Amino acid sequence: MLPQLLTYEGCEDALSWQGAIDALRQGHKLARPQQGDLHLGSGDARLLNRAARIEGLGFVIKGESVFPGNAQRGLPSIQGAVLLYDPHCGSLRAVIESRLVTQYKTAADSVLGAQCLARPDSRHLLILGAGMLASTLARAYDAAFPGIERISIWSRRPEQAAALAATLGHIRSKVTAVIDLPKAVGQADIVSAATMARQPILLGRWVRPGTHVDLLGAFTPDMREADDELIASSLVYVDYLDTTVDQIGELMQPIRSGVITRDHVRGDLYDLVAADGSSRGSEEQITLFKNGGGAHLDLMIADYVTRAVRPAEELAPPTPTRSGVSP
């Protein structure tokens, strides 16, 4: 059978946020992955290759070119494809436009963390940032948290927050732009930060007891969104220990300075899913989830996308293996 060629526009109508979140939940019941990255080029022209294997689910390679100057040419800055391989015979199952996989995996990753850590009665979501990821997060949380009634959006540029809020009138929750960040943080039940900050913009003294904090923006050693006080006072989990603790400034910097130790990070999504319920210590506990990404998440979502757009009878379901055992 020839591999499917799956584009963003051709597949989006077949997908759902709950389906993507469920795919990640089920994927974290399988064995932990083998994975590796390859980065080539300079800051002006880079090729990023990420690969992963999960026993019973298969193999994936995601290759993306990153050309920041493309914005001036009217072209996307990031372009690429995801190759999904069958776990049993190694055949190429699908070639998927990478932005489709990345969009669903990034937001679903954070929402799954929130489902494990946030208070079930959460009503107010605050999103920091007003880019494409912020829009995706608003739609994902709105779909997966029926109790959320209000979504506030903050940006360093208030006009961007207002413009984004205006595009989200179709979702169930009431969406508004906010200007006073400390006040908005103090009123939120869930705070989701998706910025490019290199210095903390989210301070522990603003966060009220019982809040869940979801951090997406930082992805290099010199980036962070939360200050030391917030990191130190929170119950901290990450999506995957191998792709966060030693690679992202959010955790590397406070560990290096002695504010926290490595065991302050209690675990990752594999541990949260295995607990099969809320992992917060109490209603007053501040919880924090660091979304670091990883090719294993691309594999879980690529498998979901392929199944969603192809009749179920054409595909055999993945075979679960004992969670936590590396292949």
Secondary structure, 3 states (H helix, E strand, C coil): CCCEEECHHHHHHHCCHHHHHHHHHHHCCCCCCEEEEEEEEECCEEEEEEEEEECCCEEEEEEEEECHHHHHHCCCCEEEEEEEECCCCCCEEEEEEHHHHHHHHHHHHHHHHHHHHCCCCCCEEEEECCCHHHHHHHHHHHHHCCCCCEEEEECCCHHHHHHHHHHCCCCCCEEEECCCHHHHHHHCCEEEECCCCCCCCECHHHCCCCCEEEECCCCCCCCCCECHHHHHHCEEEECCHHHCCCCCHHHHHHHHCCCCCHHHEEECHHHHHHHCCCCCCCCCCCEEEECCCCHHHHHHHHHHHHHHHCCHHHCCCCCCCCCCCCC
